[in-house]
Amino acid sequence: MEQHLFTKLLSQTDTSHRLTIPVANLGDFDIPSGQHAINIEATDTTEQQWTFTLSIRRNNNPNPRPVFNGQWIRFVREKGLRAGDRIVFSRQQTEGDGVQYRIRAEREIFNIWVNVQ
């Protein structure tokens, strides 16, 4: 069963530099102790795989400020995303101990959120 992790309305910074992840969702990702970055493989609604690098500030900063970079800007450009659009990020367990992440981009059209392919 798919588990919703977060929905984020995109800001200008999210669409031009990196995606800021809600700090409350940092625990949804397994960052090994002592590391500040991991790669997250996510599949979009067209079954295309994307590799995002989830990174946090170093040295146990009290404000870790988690962000996605890596292929994030490529994802934004290929989907034609802009400030005001949103993404929905989720995960589901796979066989064994695996986790599959999913990302969905959406745009509001006439008060209805529709998938951006």
Secondary structure, DSSP 8 states (H G I E B T S, - for coil): --EEEEEEE--HHHHHT-EE--GGGGGGS---TT--EEEEEEE-TT--EEEEEEE--STT-SS---EEEETHHHHHHHHT--TT-EEEEEEEE-STT-EEEEEEEEEEETTEEEE--
